[in-house]
């Protein structure tokens, strides 16, 4: 019985550990895909949610993921960037991987980093949810001085066919 319990605990520990790393191939289903959707963000001054139409291209280029985002009505805010998976899959760019899971075609990656939001030190938590036809990224902010937690923004995309 003790051996069974020990084996079970080790197996659970290995499964949990395996979910804390990512690899480039985890994003292969999104490679060379165009996406259309919206950015919904909470305005700093009014506190109201605002929607902005957006498109995105996602491409794996060598050892990095390249994304380009275009804002339909605010082209001066367009963005192009790349992310490398670092430190044996424990970092997604400069964000620490907290968890990665895959279930029934849905992949969920949760990352964190420390920075500033509204000129206040905060921990940021990003949740990336991916399927064959949808992709979303939600950013939550936890202010260090109050532990207040709020949803700052969400990108919701659908695959362009």
C-alpha positions in Angstrom: 0.0 0.0 0.0 2.8 2.4 0.9 4.5 1.7 -2.4 1.3 2.4 -4.3 0.8 5.6 -2.4 4.4 6.7 -3.1 4.1 5.9 -6.8 0.8 7.8 -7.0 2.3 10.9 -5.3 5.3 10.8 -7.6 3.1 10.5 -10.7 1.0 13.4 -9.6 4.1 15.4 -8.9 5.5 14.6 -12.4 2.2 15.5 -14.1 2.0 18.8 -12.3 5.7 19.6 -13.1 5.1 18.7 -16.8 2.3 21.3 -17.0 4.7 24.1 -15.9 6.7 24.1 -19.1 5.9 24.9 -22.8 7.6 24.3 -26.1 7.3 25.9 -29.5 5.4 22.9 -30.9 2.5 23.7 -28.4 1.7 26.7 -30.7 2.0 24.9 -34.0 -1.8 24.7 -34.5 -1.8 28.6 -34.6 1.1 28.9 -37.1 0.5 31.0 -40.2 -3.0 31.9 -39.1 -4.8 35.2 -39.5 -7.2 36.2 -36.8 -10.0 38.8 -36.5 -11.5 40.1 -33.2 -11.6 42.7 -30.6 -9.5 44.2 -27.8 -11.7 45.0 -24.8 -9.9 47.2 -22.2 -10.8 49.1 -19.1 -10.2 52.8 -19.6 -7.9 54.2 -16.8 -9.9 57.4 -16.4 -13.5 56.5 -16.9 -13.3 52.9 -15.7 -15.5 51.9 -18.6 -14.9 49.0 -20.9 -14.0 49.9 -24.4 -13.9 47.7 -27.5 -11.5 48.1 -30.4 -11.6 46.0 -33.6 -8.3 44.2 -34.3 -6.7 41.7 -36.6 -3.7 39.6 -35.8 -1.2 37.4 -37.7 0.6 34.6 -35.8 3.7 32.9 -37.2 6.4 30.7 -35.9 9.7 31.9 -37.3 12.7 29.7 -36.4 12.9 29.7 -32.6 10.4 32.5 -32.0 6.7 33.4 -32.3 6.0 36.6 -34.3 2.7 38.4 -33.8 1.4 41.4 -35.7 -1.7 43.2 -34.4 -3.5 45.9 -36.4 -6.2 48.1 -34.9 -8.8 48.9 -37.5 -9.6 52.4 -36.3 -6.3 53.2 -34.6 -3.5 52.2 -37.0 -1.0 54.3 -35.1 -1.3 51.7 -32.3 -0.4 48.7 -34.5 2.1 46.3 -32.9 4.7 43.8 -34.1 6.7 41.7 -31.7 8.3 38.4 -31.2 8.5 36.0 -28.2 11.0 33.3 -27.5 10.4 30.4 -25.2 13.2 30.5 -22.6 14.8 28.7 -19.7 13.7 25.2 -20.8 10.1 26.2 -21.4 9.6 27.9 -18.0 9.4 31.4 -19.6 7.2 32.7 -22.4 9.4 35.7 -23.4 9.8 37.5 -20.1 6.7 36.0 -18.5 7.1 33.1 -16.1 4.9 30.1 -17.0 2.6 29.3 -14.1 0.7 26.5 -15.9 0.0 24.9 -19.2 -2.8 22.5 -19.9 -4.5 20.9 -22.8 -7.9 19.2 -22.7 -10.3 18.3 -25.5 -8.6 20.6 -28.0 -8.3 23.6 -25.7 -4.9 24.8 -24.6 -4.6 27.2 -21.6 -1.3 28.9 -20.8 -1.1 31.1 -17.7 1.9 33.4 -17.3 3.0 36.2 -14.9 5.4 39.1 -14.7 5.9 42.1 -12.4 5.5 45.6 -13.8 3.6 48.8 -13.6 -0.1 49.5 -14.3 -1.5 53.0 -14.0 1.9 54.0 -12.5 1.6 51.5 -9.7 3.7 48.3 -9.1 1.7 45.3 -9.9 1.8 41.6 -10.8 0.3 40.8 -14.2 -1.4 37.5 -15.0 -2.0 36.6 -18.6 -4.3 33.7 -19.6 -3.9 32.5 -23.2 -6.7 30.2 -24.3 -6.3 28.5 -27.7 -8.5 26.2 -29.8 -8.3 25.4 -33.5 -10.7 28.4 -34.3 -10.4 30.8 -31.4 -7.6 32.6 -29.4 -8.0 34.8 -26.4 -5.6 36.6 -24.0 -6.9 38.1 -20.7 -4.7 40.3 -18.6 -5.4 40.6 -14.9 -3.6 43.1 -12.7 -2.9 42.7 -8.9 -1.6 45.9 -7.3 1.1 45.2 -4.8 0.0 48.0 -2.4 -3.6 46.9 -2.1 -3.8 43.3 -3.5 -6.7 44.7 -5.6 -7.3 42.5 -8.6 -8.9 43.7 -11.8 -9.3 42.6 -15.4 -7.3 45.1 -17.5 -7.9 43.8 -21.0 -9.0 40.9 -23.1 -8.2 40.0 -26.7 -10.8 37.7 -28.3 -10.0 36.4 -31.8 -11.6 34.0 -34.3 -9.7 32.4 -37.1 -10.2 34.0 -40.5 -11.0 31.3 -43.0 
